[in-house]
Amino acid sequence: MSIPILMYHQVDEMPPAGAPLRGMTVSPQRFAQHMRLLKTWGFQGLSMRDLEPYLSGRLRGRVVGITFDDGYANTHANALPILRAWGHTATCYAVSHHMGGHNHWDAPAGMATKALMDIQAWREWVGSGMDVGSHTCDHIRRGPLSSQGPSASFCRDLLKHRFVRPCALRPGLLPRPSMAKCRQLLHLFGLIDQGLQSLGQFLGVGGVF
């Protein structure tokens, strides 16, 4: 069954025309329109956790996935109330070593500095029925496991359980039941190969994207 997944980064006031990476932002008004239209058209927006039975074929229905990369503070401030208002759930992929920090990885492209969710915001996100996934520890570009060079450090992150388990969230930051439900790794820049998928399965990661 083919299921669409709506992928967002920031829900915030739009940057000026011509600003770097402007297309990675959607305004709160436009995001609310998206969520309203899903309901109007008879679709249920789901987190990747809630989407699992549909992806495996155990359930069928008019569903779409909703995800957010990086864990921007505006995801919590602007997207969460809209998701709750329209009865959708979503997964937000955390860069675990930078909770409460900022998007330093966007600086080389000239993108404006933006705050990331702190631990209180993550607790409210999870407490609202939303899902958390791993978007690596540091948002550093690494090659696939079959490549030379970056694979060694990448494997060390995985095997130390800093990168994936428990969902690249530091122990104690979130309630343990919430951490246990975190089952996806969203790698950077689409650099996924069979080696990474196999290692993710070995470590108990439900989905590697």
C-alpha positions as CSV (number, residue, x, y, z in Angstrom):
1,M,0.0,0.0,0.0
2,S,1.4,3.4,-1.0
3,I,1.1,6.0,1.8
4,P,2.1,9.6,1.3
5,I,4.2,11.3,4.0
6,L,4.2,15.0,4.5
7,M,7.7,16.2,5.5
8,Y,8.2,19.5,7.2
9,H,11.1,21.4,8.7
10,Q,9.9,24.7,10.1
11,V,6.4,26.1,10.8
12,D,7.2,29.8,11.2
13,E,6.7,33.2,9.6
14,M,8.1,33.1,6.1
15,P,11.6,34.4,5.5
16,P,12.0,37.2,3.0
17,A,11.9,36.3,-0.7
18,G,15.3,35.0,-1.8
19,A,16.4,34.0,1.6
20,P,18.5,30.7,1.7
21,L,16.5,27.5,2.2
22,R,13.2,29.5,2.3
23,G,11.4,26.5,0.9
24,M,12.0,24.6,4.2
25,T,9.6,26.9,6.0
26,V,5.8,26.9,5.9
27,S,3.8,29.6,7.6
28,P,1.5,28.6,10.5
29,Q,-1.5,29.7,8.4
30,R,-0.5,27.5,5.5
31,F,0.2,24.6,7.8
32,A,-3.2,24.9,9.4
33,Q,-4.7,24.9,6.0
34,H,-2.9,21.6,5.2
35,M,-4.2,20.0,8.4
36,R,-7.7,21.2,7.8
37,L,-7.7,19.9,4.2
38,L,-6.6,16.5,5.3
39,K,-9.7,16.3,7.5
40,T,-11.9,17.8,4.8
41,W,-10.7,15.1,2.4
42,G,-11.2,12.3,4.9
43,F,-7.5,11.7,5.7
44,Q,-6.0,11.1,9.1
45,G,-2.5,12.4,9.7
46,L,-0.4,10.0,11.7
47,S,3.0,9.8,13.3
48,M,5.4,7.2,12.0
49,R,4.7,5.2,15.1
50,D,1.0,5.3,14.5
51,L,1.5,4.6,10.8
52,E,3.4,1.3,11.4
53,P,0.4,-1.0,11.1
54,Y,-0.7,0.6,7.9
55,L,2.8,0.4,6.4
56,S,3.0,-3.3,7.3
57,G,-0.5,-4.0,5.8
58,R,-2.1,-5.0,9.0
59,L,-4.5,-2.0,8.7
60,R,-5.9,-0.1,5.8
61,G,-7.4,3.4,5.7
62,R,-7.1,6.9,4.4
63,V,-4.0,7.9,6.3
64,V,-0.9,10.0,5.7
65,G,2.3,10.4,7.7
66,I,3.4,13.7,9.1
67,T,7.0,14.3,10.0
68,F,9.3,17.2,11.1
69,D,13.0,17.3,10.8
70,D,15.5,18.7,13.3
71,G,13.2,19.6,16.2
72,Y,12.9,23.4,15.8
73,A,11.3,25.3,18.6
74,N,8.7,26.6,16.2
75,T,7.5,23.0,15.6
76,H,6.5,22.9,19.3
77,A,5.2,26.5,19.4
78,N,3.3,26.7,16.1
79,A,2.7,23.2,14.7
80,L,1.7,21.3,17.9
81,P,-1.4,23.4,18.7
82,I,-2.6,23.0,15.1
83,L,-2.0,19.2,15.1
84,R,-3.9,18.9,18.3
85,A,-6.8,21.1,17.0
86,W,-7.3,18.9,14.0
87,G,-6.7,15.6,15.7
88,H,-3.5,14.6,13.9
89,T,-0.3,13.0,15.3
90,A,3.2,13.5,13.9
91,T,6.8,12.4,14.4
92,C,9.6,14.9,15.1
93,Y,13.2,13.8,14.5
94,A,15.5,15.1,17.2
95,V,19.2,16.0,16.9
96,S,19.9,14.7,20.3
97,H,23.1,16.5,21.3
98,H,21.6,19.9,20.4
99,M,18.3,20.0,22.3
100,G,17.8,23.5,23.4
101,G,20.5,24.7,21.0
102,H,20.2,26.0,17.5
103,N,20.6,24.8,13.9
104,H,24.3,25.3,13.4
105,W,24.3,22.9,10.4
106,D,22.3,25.4,8.4
107,A,24.8,28.2,8.8
108,P,27.0,27.3,5.8
109,A,24.0,27.8,3.6
110,G,23.3,31.2,5.0
111,M,20.1,30.2,6.8
112,A,19.0,32.2,9.8
113,T,19.8,30.9,13.3
114,K,16.7,29.2,14.8
115,A,16.2,27.8,18.3
116,L,15.7,24.0,18.8
117,M,13.2,22.5,21.2
118,D,14.5,22.2,24.8
119,I,13.7,19.3,27.0
120,Q,10.5,20.9,28.4
121,A,9.2,21.3,24.9
122,W,10.0,17.7,24.0
123,R,8.1,16.5,27.1
124,E,5.1,18.5,26.0
125,W,5.4,17.2,22.5
126,V,5.5,13.5,23.7
127,G,2.8,14.2,26.3
128,S,0.5,15.4,23.6
129,G,0.6,12.0,21.9
130,M,3.3,12.9,19.4
131,D,6.2,10.7,18.4
132,V,10.0,11.2,18.6
133,G,12.5,9.8,16.1
134,S,16.3,10.0,15.8
135,H,17.9,12.5,13.4
136,T,21.5,11.6,14.5
137,C,23.4,13.1,17.4
138,D,25.1,16.0,15.7
139,H,23.6,16.4,12.2
140,I,27.0,15.7,10.7
141,R,27.0,14.4,7.1
142,R,28.2,10.8,7.0
143,G,28.4,8.5,4.1
144,P,26.6,5.1,3.8
145,L,28.2,2.2,5.7
146,S,29.6,0.7,2.4
147,S,31.6,3.9,1.8
148,Q,35.2,4.6,2.9
149,G,36.1,7.1,5.6
150,P,32.9,8.3,7.4
151,S,31.6,4.7,8.0
152,A,34.0,4.1,10.9
153,S,32.7,7.0,13.0
154,F,29.2,6.2,11.9
155,C,29.5,2.6,13.2
156,R,31.0,3.8,16.4
157,D,28.0,6.1,17.1
158,L,25.6,3.2,16.4
159,L,27.4,0.6,18.5
160,K,27.8,3.0,21.4
161,H,24.0,3.4,21.3
162,R,24.5,7.2,21.2
163,F,23.2,7.4,17.7
164,V,20.1,5.2,17.7
165,R,19.3,3.7,21.1
166,P,17.3,4.9,22.8
167,C,16.3,6.8,19.8
168,A,19.4,9.0,20.2
169,L,17.9,10.7,23.2
170,R,20.1,10.9,26.3
171,P,19.0,8.7,29.2
172,G,16.8,10.6,31.7
173,L,15.7,13.4,29.4
174,L,12.3,11.9,28.6
175,P,10.2,9.5,30.6
176,R,11.3,5.9,29.9
177,P,7.9,4.8,28.3
178,S,8.2,7.7,25.8
179,M,11.7,6.7,24.9
180,A,10.7,3.1,24.3
181,K,8.2,4.2,21.7
182,C,10.9,5.9,19.6
183,R,11.5,3.5,16.7
184,Q,12.7,5.4,13.7
185,L,16.0,6.7,12.5
186,L,15.9,9.5,9.8
187,H,19.4,9.7,8.3
188,L,20.7,12.8,6.7
189,F,20.7,13.7,3.0
190,G,19.2,10.4,1.9
191,L,22.5,8.5,2.5
192,I,20.9,5.2,3.2
193,D,22.2,1.8,2.1
194,Q,21.5,-1.9,2.9
195,G,24.3,-1.9,5.6
196,L,22.7,0.9,7.6
197,Q,19.2,-0.7,7.3
198,S,20.6,-4.1,8.4
199,L,22.4,-2.6,11.4
200,G,19.3,-0.6,12.4
201,Q,17.2,-3.8,12.3
202,F,19.8,-5.5,14.5
203,L,19.6,-2.7,17.0
204,G,15.8,-2.9,17.1
205,V,15.1,0.3,15.1
206,G,11.6,-0.1,13.5
207,G,12.4,2.1,10.5
208,V,15.5,3.5,8.9
209,F,14.8,6.3,6.3
